């Protein structure tokens, strides 16, 4: 007997960039999968690739008035489709989706927390508010996956669900896609980007918003450039139309004016493995994360990583072994970490090699997908859905 599964998230970007390996894995074991998210530019090509997708516009906002209509539409969709399982992702979609699914009679509800919105740097009242929202969501949830072990521990401590229904599943990427031996030649990629072949390049991949630490990355770039005039910086990504996070346009303008051609901004790209090959050091200076995929991509690519000492990132990066950890919101610490790696290339190379070995051992997406499917299958049998 096959399960009929709904994979739910807020925006098409999440489905396209993060959920397809899980969708493919479920299809491969014979389950029927319908993905649900807001309409967006990725939907057309995903449908052309054969994925079943239903669109329900879900705002990334907690305004109850704005959530009433998508809640009703999700409820109606769940009633029509008779899903055996809802697997929800992203905070807002997951909150209203889990409630709608339970009301519609969906037998089993799974939620993957890709990183809880609440974190220790928040004001206490705000953190408590978001914890309570997650606790309410837990009333409608049978199984909670987290990507980081710290999040799983927090979920149990905050009593979001009982320990036996919480599991840290990790995160991963396809090792073959990030095999240094299969990517385009480094010189070719650099030439395309306007990067000289013989200069050090520090790179970052992420949404261009404040919480990703873009301002700190740019400030560190400007400080480092004063002492190392041959270093270049590659900042890959863009700000999503649905983003409510803090824009960084002013910081980008100032840094572009200061650094000139030494700051390369190629926008959103699909050839991330090739772009990683053009870098010497990778950086992700986020304020909060779940289990960041880009760090895993960099480690798979054999790059030393500079990351902030936050949940998720510190679970991936082993300080002084596969990279360096620095405090969040600290551009000076970033600058010092960059300088250390660029001035000690042998140490940086050794960190990159150690990072790839660690990523191959712990962050293979095939193992992550298999763990989720096996766990869902076990619970589904308890619910007599299989």
C-alpha positions, -999 to 999 in steps of 0.1 A, spaced: 0 0 0 14 34 -10 11 66 9 -4 98 -6 18 126 7 15 164 7 48 183 9 38 218 20 60 249 22 55 287 18 73 295 -14 84 278 -46 121 286 -39 120 263 -9 105 235 -29 129 240 -58 161 244 -39 156 222 -8 128 197 -9 132 180 -43 156 152 -30 130 142 -4 101 144 -30 122 122 -54 130 98 -26 93 93 -17 84 89 -53 111 63 -57 96 41 -30 62 42 -47 45 70 -27 23 96 -45 36 131 -37 18 164 -43 37 195 -35 19 226 -23 33 261 -21 27 297 -33 29 303 -70 62 316 -83 88 315 -111 99 279 -104 65 263 -106 64 261 -144 97 243 -149 89 219 -119 56 209 -135 74 205 -168 98 181 -150 68 160 -140 62 171 -104 26 173 -92 21 208 -77 -9 227 -63 -5 264 -56 -20 281 -26 -6 316 -19 8 316 16 21 349 30 53 349 50 34 369 77 18 360 110 -10 385 106 -41 364 114 -63 382 90 -39 375 61 -37 338 71 -75 331 72 -79 327 34 -48 304 29 -59 284 59 -94 278 43 -79 270 9 -55 244 25 -84 229 44 -105 225 12 -75 211 -6 -68 185 21 -105 175 21 -104 171 -17 -71 152 -20 -75 127 9 -39 127 18 -25 101 42 3 123 53 10 160 55 47 169 56 50 206 64 80 229 61 87 266 69 71 282 100 40 300 87 30 273 62 36 246 87 16 263 114 -16 269 94 -11 237 74 -9 214 104 -41 229 119 -59 227 85 -48 191 80 -60 180 114 -93 197 109 -96 181 75 -89 147 89 -54 140 75 -44 109 95 -7 118 100 11 151 102 49 156 101 68 189 105 104 195 96 118 225 114 146 237 92 157 260 120 133 274 147 126 311 143 133 317 179 169 320 191 189 330 222 198 365 208 161 375 207 145 395 235 131 371 261 94 380 254 98 376 217 115 342 220 88 330 244 61 341 219 76 321 191 82 291 214 45 292 223 35 293 187 56 262 180 41 245 210 6 252 197 17 238 163 28 207 182 -8 200 193 -14 191 156 18 172 149 25 135 151 63 136 143 88 165 144 120 164 124 147 189 131 179 193 110 202 202 139 206 181 171 205 213 191 171 221 177 159 186 186 172 190 222 155 224 224 122 210 211 122 184 239 132 209 266 105 233 255 80 204 254 70 210 218 65 172 215 74 142 236 110 130 230 99 98 213 83 119 185 113 142 179 142 133 157 172 152 144 176 141 107 204 163 97 209 179 63 229 170 32 237 174 -4 245 151 -33 282 142 -30 285 135 -67 273 171 -76 301 186 -54 329 163 -63 359 186 -70 369 163 -99 337 168 -119 332 206 -119 342 230 -146 378 242 -147 385 268 -121 401 292 -146 371 290 -169 346 298 -141 368 327 -129 372 341 -163 334 341 -168 329 359 -134 357 385 -141 379 370 -114 417 369 -120 431 334 -120 459 341 -95 441 359 -66 425 346 -34 387 346 -35 364 346 -4 329 336 -13 294 336 3 261 321 -10 228 332 5 198 355 4 209 391 4 192 400 37 205 413 70 200 381 90 224 362 67 252 385 79 257 402 46 266 435 62 293 419 83 306 400 52 309 433 33 324 452 62 350 425 67 357 426 30 364 463 31 386 460 62 406 430 47 410 447 13 430 475 30 457 451 41 454 425 12 449 445 -20 448 414 -42 419 396 -25 385 393 -42 350 387 -28 322 366 -45 287 372 -31 261 349 -47 224 353 -42 196 378 -42 167 390 -21 135 370 -26 104 390 -35 87 373 -5 114 383 19 104 404 49 139 403 63 161 434 65 173 446 31 210 453 26 209 476 -4 228 505 13 256 482 24 259 467 -11 262 502 -26 288 513 -2 309 481 -5 306 481 -43 318 517 -44 348 509 -21 358 476 -36 349 481 -72 357 451 -94 370 432 -64 334 426 -53 316 403 -77 278 400 -75 265 374 -100 230 372 -84 211 339 -80 229 310 -98 222 273 -103 259 263 -109 269 264 -73 293 235 -75 313 253 -102 312 286 -83 325 269 -51 354 257 -72 363 293 -80 366 301 -42 395 297 -18 375 303 14 337 301 21 319 322 46 284 321 61 281 348 88 243 342 96 226 353 128 204 322 129 202 289 109 188 255 110 214 233 94 227 254 66 230 237 33 256 261 18 282 252 45 277 215 36 281 224 -1 314 242 7 327 213 28 318 188 0 337 211 -23 368 209 -1 368 245 11 377 258 46 347 275 61 343 306 82 309 306 100 293 321 130 291 302 162 253 296 161 230 265 161 234 244 131 266 260 118 287 249 147 273 214 143 287 213 108 320 232 112 346 218 136 365 248 148 402 248 139 397 215 121 374 221 91 372 259 95 368 287 119 339 299 141 334 335 150 308 354 170 277 366 151 275 403 141 313 407 145 329 420 113 363 424 130 363 387 140 354 378 104 383 399 91 408 382 114 395 347 104 398 355 67 433 369 72 444 338 91 433 314 63 447 335 35 480 339 52 483 302 61 473 284 28 486 250 40 464 252 71 434 263 50 439 235 25 441 209 54 408 223 68 392 220 34 403 184 31 391 175 66 358 193 58 352 172 27 358 139 47 334 151 74 307 160 49 310 127 31 306 109 64 278 129 79 260 150 53 251 128 23 216 137 13 208 102 3 213 90 39 192 120 52 163 112 28 164 75 37 163 83 74 132 104 69 114 79 48 122 50 71 110 69 101 78 80 84 72 45 72 76 32 108 51 57 122 27 51 93 26 15 102 17 24 138 -11 45 123 -21 16 101 -15 36 69 8 10 55 
